[in-house]
Amino acid sequence: MKSSLYLVTGGSQGLGRSIVLQLLKQNHKVISLARTSIPKRDLSDNVKNLIQLKIDFSQNFQKKLTSTLKKIPSTKLEEVFLINNAGIIEPVDRIENLKTDQVERHLKINLLAPIIMSQIFLSVFAKVPQKTIVQITSGAATRPVEGWAVYCSGKAGLDMFNEVLALQHQNDNNFKAIGYSPGIMDTAMQTKIRSTTAKQFPDVAEFKKYKTEKQLRSTDYVAADLLSIINDPTNLKSGQVYRVK
Ligand SMILES: NC(=O)c1ccc[n+]([C@@H]2O[C@H](COP(=O)([O-])OP(=O)(O)OC[C@H]3O[C@@H](n4cnc5c(N)ncnc54)[C@H](OP(=O)(O)O)[C@@H]3O)[C@@H](O)[C@H]2O)c1
């Protein structure tokens, strides 16, 4: 097995948590970055391989995180992965009702943080031979959803960032940048979506139906699908958005 390290943002809950737990099961080294941690009682496999860093992506984190990551011995690493997964849905509302501070906070977490995380990753792990960056995107990046103006805009921005990242490294087969669209999953984000009003989000009834009709995928299923895709980085098509199978 190659000596690898995985950085997963939003590893405390939902999809990120499933990714972290599956990576630990596969005996990989993982750094999870979120405001909260996975409690010890929920960790069983290879706990020593996990570092949980408390980070709030709505705040400035660049300097502190860079110096923390620089202390991690990386000379023996053969490959590193960054999975930019942390994200929020709110504010969900008509555009005239949006509040500047909520819009700012959203874009800091969903767009600015993945860009800064990519910058930190590329500079701190510059000497690691194989590098892969995954941006967790959404169907809402390419499909306008009424009420989700900020979310759609952030994810569309992230898709373009992914393309530029890939373009910058087009002659480097040891660097891959991909997007991954996980489909609808049974997480806290979906609970928040279902709690909105039809005025804020006209499609809310349809999303309630996804839950009652059990159409939401489990995060364990989606995490396994994503990990099978990035398992062999040499065959990844940089710049592409992969969708859950
Ligand atoms: N659920 C879906 O149906 C769906 C569909 C398409 C795309 N996605 C995308 O999939 C990704 C994961 O979503 P999910 O459904 O798993 O969400 P989730 O269950 O709500 O989990 C979100 C994760 O992001 C972290 N996070 C939120 N705010 C943060 C902040 N200020 N600083 C640091 N971390 C923060 C949370 O950790 P803490 O609370 O501990 O900070 C948590 O670990 C997101 O990018 C989302 O846009 C989800």
The ligand as an SDF file (V2000), in Angstrom:
LIG
                    3D

 48 52  0  0  0  0  0  0  0  0999 V2000
  -27.0250   16.2810    1.3050 N   0  0  0  0  0  0  0  0  0  0  0  0
  -27.2890   16.3820    0.0190 C   0  0  0  0  0  0  0  0  0  0  0  0
  -28.3580   15.9530   -0.4540 O   0  0  0  0  0  0  0  0  0  0  0  0
  -26.2700   17.0120   -0.9090 C   0  0  0  0  0  0  0  0  0  0  0  0
  -26.5650   17.0730   -2.2880 C   0  0  0  0  0  0  0  0  0  0  0  0
  -25.6270   17.6130   -3.1530 C   0  0  0  0  0  0  0  0  0  0  0  0
  -24.4160   18.0860   -2.6530 C   0  0  0  0  0  0  0  0  0  0  0  0
  -24.1660   18.0270   -1.3130 N   0  0  0  0  0  0  0  0  0  0  0  0
  -22.8470   18.5300   -0.8370 C   0  0  0  0  0  0  0  0  0  0  0  0
  -22.1930   17.4950   -0.0930 O   0  0  0  0  0  0  0  0  0  0  0  0
  -21.3420   18.0840    0.9050 C   0  0  0  0  0  0  0  0  0  0  0  0
  -21.6430   17.4400    2.2520 C   0  0  0  0  0  0  0  0  0  0  0  0
  -22.9840   17.7220    2.5990 O   0  0  0  0  0  0  0  0  0  0  0  0
  -23.7600   16.9400    3.7500 P   0  0  0  0  0  0  0  0  0  0  0  0
  -25.1200   16.7390    3.2560 O   0  0  0  0  0  0  0  0  0  0  0  0
  -22.9430   15.7870    4.2100 O   0  0  0  0  0  0  0  0  0  0  0  0
  -23.8050   18.0860    4.8580 O   0  0  0  0  0  0  0  0  0  0  0  0
  -23.9710   18.0040    6.4460 P   0  0  0  0  0  0  0  0  0  0  0  0
  -24.4020   16.6690    6.8840 O   0  0  0  0  0  0  0  0  0  0  0  0
  -24.7680   19.1910    6.8080 O   0  0  0  0  0  0  0  0  0  0  0  0
  -22.4500   18.1960    6.9440 O   0  0  0  0  0  0  0  0  0  0  0  0
  -21.7690   19.3740    6.6290 C   0  0  0  0  0  0  0  0  0  0  0  0
  -20.3300   19.2840    7.1030 C   0  0  0  0  0  0  0  0  0  0  0  0
  -19.7280   20.5750    6.8510 O   0  0  0  0  0  0  0  0  0  0  0  0
  -19.1500   21.0550    8.0500 C   0  0  0  0  0  0  0  0  0  0  0  0
  -19.2620   22.5080    8.1810 N   0  0  0  0  0  0  0  0  0  0  0  0
  -20.3860   23.2660    8.0820 C   0  0  0  0  0  0  0  0  0  0  0  0
  -20.1130   24.5410    8.3850 N   0  0  0  0  0  0  0  0  0  0  0  0
  -18.7890   24.5860    8.6900 C   0  0  0  0  0  0  0  0  0  0  0  0
  -17.9260   25.6380    9.1040 C   0  0  0  0  0  0  0  0  0  0  0  0
  -18.3470   26.8830    9.3000 N   0  0  0  0  0  0  0  0  0  0  0  0
  -16.6170   25.3270    9.3210 N   0  0  0  0  0  0  0  0  0  0  0  0
  -16.1710   24.0540    9.1860 C   0  0  0  0  0  0  0  0  0  0  0  0
  -16.9420   23.0340    8.7820 N   0  0  0  0  0  0  0  0  0  0  0  0
  -18.2440   23.2980    8.5500 C   0  0  0  0  0  0  0  0  0  0  0  0
  -19.9320   20.3800    9.1820 C   0  0  0  0  0  0  0  0  0  0  0  0
  -19.1010   20.2450   10.3350 O   0  0  0  0  0  0  0  0  0  0  0  0
  -19.3150   21.0710   11.7170 P   0  0  0  0  0  0  0  0  0  0  0  0
  -20.7580   21.3490   11.8770 O   0  0  0  0  0  0  0  0  0  0  0  0
  -18.7160   20.1470   12.7250 O   0  0  0  0  0  0  0  0  0  0  0  0
  -18.4850   22.3030   11.5280 O   0  0  0  0  0  0  0  0  0  0  0  0
  -20.2360   19.0050    8.5970 C   0  0  0  0  0  0  0  0  0  0  0  0
  -19.1970   18.1050    8.8660 O   0  0  0  0  0  0  0  0  0  0  0  0
  -21.6270   19.5820    0.8590 C   0  0  0  0  0  0  0  0  0  0  0  0
  -20.6090   20.2280    0.1300 O   0  0  0  0  0  0  0  0  0  0  0  0
  -22.9540   19.6860    0.1260 C   0  0  0  0  0  0  0  0  0  0  0  0
  -23.1050   20.9140   -0.5310 O   0  0  0  0  0  0  0  0  0  0  0  0
  -25.0590   17.5040   -0.4240 C   0  0  0  0  0  0  0  0  0  0  0  0
  1  2  1  0
  2  3  2  0
  2  4  1  0
  4  5  1  0
  4 48  2  0
  5  6  2  0
  6  7  1  0
  7  8  2  0
  8  9  1  0
  8 48  1  0
  9 10  1  0
  9 46  1  0
 10 11  1  0
 11 12  1  0
 11 44  1  0
 12 13  1  0
 13 14  1  0
 14 15  2  0
 14 16  1  0
 14 17  1  0
 17 18  1  0
 18 19  2  0
 18 20  1  0
 18 21  1  0
 21 22  1  0
 22 23  1  0
 23 24  1  0
 23 42  1  0
 24 25  1  0
 25 26  1  0
 25 36  1  0
 26 27  1  0
 26 35  1  0
 27 28  2  0
 28 29  1  0
 29 30  1  0
 29 35  2  0
 30 31  1  0
 30 32  2  0
 32 33  1  0
 33 34  2  0
 34 35  1  0
 36 37  1  0
 36 42  1  0
 37 38  1  0
 38 39  2  0
 38 40  1  0
 38 41  1  0
 42 43  1  0
 44 45  1  0
 44 46  1  0
 46 47  1  0
M  CHG  2   8   1  16  -1
M  END
$$$$
